[in-house]
């Protein structure tokens, strides 16, 4: 039986993570784990809190585990715990211990770090249009700190997808 290959799509807000996850899943005829935070925040009738981020992280992890049981071959994840860690630290200056502990247990085969070369698009859930470079740097530093295999995905439209497919092809050749 082949080992499930898990790919995390990560990076700052408004860098096309959801679109790329859907496109890659379609291209490879695979499943993708949607971002729980977006759904949760849309249903929330108040401003989110520090503890809401922990709830989001736990639910994202549960969703990840459920999709792993359903998947064979490849699985793409539209977010992962690094996103909640950086979000928590930027917003509140600290992070939940549970997120830190579980982040170190993640075992993605490749992280696709989406570059900030796409125009920022307004969305009521997006908060940092003027901090994109800083946020991208935080993602890159964290991936390096945790020694996660990653590739930066740049370009727009079809070129962005082609660049991600190229990174995937390199990973598959190693297997």
Secondary structure, 3 states (H helix, E strand, C coil): CCCCEEEEEECCCCCCHHHHHHHHHHHHCCEEECCHHHHHHHHCCCCCCHHHHHHHHHHHHHHHHHHHHHCCCEEEECCCHHHHHHHHHHHHCCCCHHHHHHHCCCCCCEEEEECCCCCCCCCCCCCCCCCHHHHHHHHHHHHHHCCCCEEEECCCCHHHHHHHHHHHHHHHHHC
